[in-house]
Amino acid sequence: MNCFTVQRVFQALRLAADVKRTDGARYQPRLHDLRHTAAVHRLVAGYRDGADLQMLLVQLSAYLGHVSLAGTQKYLTLTPELREHASARFARYALGGSHE
């Protein structure tokens, strides 16, 4: 199955399930958006698990097939949950605690 077939199947499933954006965004949900969602969910899970985020980012970058962390940064949308976890970890660090 080639990528165009997969994209057409995804679009058909999305339409059948009536999954659509109503916020005026230019694009409707795309198969590629799943990569963004998975990357953010993995980072949030890393925060929850108390993971070494520097190592997690390197692993995530390799998993996504990027040659640098800069490529991975494009996938990491700052969601409210991600912001909450990052802020809490930074607050612990700023108060003299561990960054982990």
N, C-alpha and C positions, 0 to 999 in steps of 0.2 A: 504494500500500500504506500503510495507516495504522499508527500506532505500536502499536496493540494486536495487529495481525497480525504485525508484526515481533517483538514480544515473545513471541507464541505460537510463532512459528517458532524463535526463539532457545531457548525452553524445550524444544521438541521435539528440537532438535539436541543440547542439553545432556543431556537424558535418554537419547537414542540413543547418545551418546558416553559415557554413565555418568560425567559430570562432576558431582561433588557434594562438598559440604563434610561432613566427618565430625567436626568439632570442636565440635559442639553449637551452632553459631551460629544465630541466628534465621532468617536468610535463606540460601537457596541462591544460587549465583552468578546474578547478574542481568545483563541487557544493559547497564544503567546502570553496572555495575562496570567495564566496559571503559573508560569515561571515566577512572575513577580510575587504573586500570592504565596507560593511555596517558600520563596526566599524570606519573605517577611515572617511567615509563620515559624520557620526554622529558627530565625533570630529571636523571636519572642520566646520560643520554647527554650532556647539557650539561656536567656535571662532567667526564666522560671527555674531551670535546672541548676543555676549557679555555674554555668559553664565558663571556661576560659574563652571569652569572646574574640580575642585576637586570633586564637587558633581556629575557632569556629568560622570566622570570616575567611581565613585562608582556605579552610576545607570547603566552605560554601562556594568560594570563587573557583576552586578547582572542579568541584562537582558541576557547576554551571558552564565550565569550559572557558572561563575567562583567563587571560594571560596576566591580569593585574587586578588589584582590589578596586581600582577606579571603574572597571567595567561592571563589577558587582554592585557598586554604589548606586548605579542607575536603577537597580531592581529593588532597592530598599526604601520604599515609601514610608514616611514617618506617620504611622497610624497612631491613634490615641493610645492604644495598648502598648505599642513599642515605645512611645514617648514616656509613658508612665514608668515602665521598667527602667529605661535609660536614665530618667530623672532620679528615680529612687537609688539606683546604683551610684550615680554621680554624687548625690547628697551624702551617702555613706562614705564615699571616698573623701569628699570635701571636709567632712567632720573628723577626719583622721583615721577612718576605717579602711578596710581593704577595698580595692576596686573590683574584687571578685564577688 
